Amino acid sequence: MLHVFTNFDGAPPEGRVLRNATNFFAVKAFSETDSEALRLEIGIENDADSPTPIELEINWPSTQFSDLRDCFYWKPERSREWTPVVGQTIPGRSTVKLDIPSGWGLFCLQPRYGVDDLEQYVFRLKSEFLVCDSFGESEYGRQLLLLRIGNPDGKRFLFTARNHPDESAGSFCIEGMVNFLLSADPLAQWARREMSFQFMPMTNPDGVADGMSRYSSPTGADMNRTPDWNRTHRPGYQEDPVLNACFGLYEQLQPHYFINLHSNLLRFEDTICAADVSVLDRFIHFMPDQTEYGKTWTRVVDSMPDTPTGYCVEKFGTIPLLLKLPWFMRNAEIMRETGRKILTSIILSSVQP
Ligand SMILES: [Zn+2]
């Protein structure tokens, strides 16, 4: 017998799964916005001894991006890696068939990386080179983590992920960056001695845990915008302590480089956005198109006003980079490796004359 379950962080609220036949389930995906519905995280359990086929019909609250919602990811409980599952899509609806082995697993539009995954990752990291602090608490009592590695007197590099809670790619990238920096690799050893690295691996823990796509809650903040922008552009906006804590930390850190990690569902393009074309060129020199995963860089020159990076450009002369890294043709290990490449490329491009 198959069961679809949603009683975990990141899953849609209760009452959105309907069993239409023994092996056929209709799921109503949740989004707090009308436009961006790019998140689905459900659990599937098979309590039989042998694999059982399941058919899922996923109904989305919007038709925007419908053509991109045909590639999903499946991870059985004992597997460390996600496997892509390709289904079919029509406006507002995706359908998928797959075989569920005995036991349970997670089925997601983008591989799940929850608050619990971050806590377990950080808990397992034991290194004399790492300092882990909390710089505040979210509205629902979740810790805001800051990981620091390197020489506090060196050039300061700040990395942030999960401004947008559905974009799990950034979390996997940061694992790859931190793993590399704590390693015995000669570049990592040199960078630890010469430079200062700060990671804010999850700037929107409430949104991640509560299944949001873009904001921290239905009336909460867009963490990729300034407090002023949220006050003037979000109808019904309620002050978010996390947003204010993040901006307090940006003030304190005054980074030389600010790398803000995002994602989307595009298949064949990675996007890189910087305020200056020479920064783009230098970075791409060290990190060319990842053609092995079907990707070509789309370059955007923009100082990104109203965003955290734009704020730091204006106040501290920070060099900003915003990266959008979609999953298509990548898995978790490849995303960690992509993170490592981003980190080494920004290190190397920063020391070029
Ligand atoms: Zn984003």
Boltz pocket constraint, residues with backbone or C-beta under 6 A from the ligand:
constraints:
  - pocket:
      binder: B
      contacts: [[A, 163], [A, 164], [A, 167], [A, 224], [A, 261], [A, 262], [A, 263]]
      max_distance: 6.0
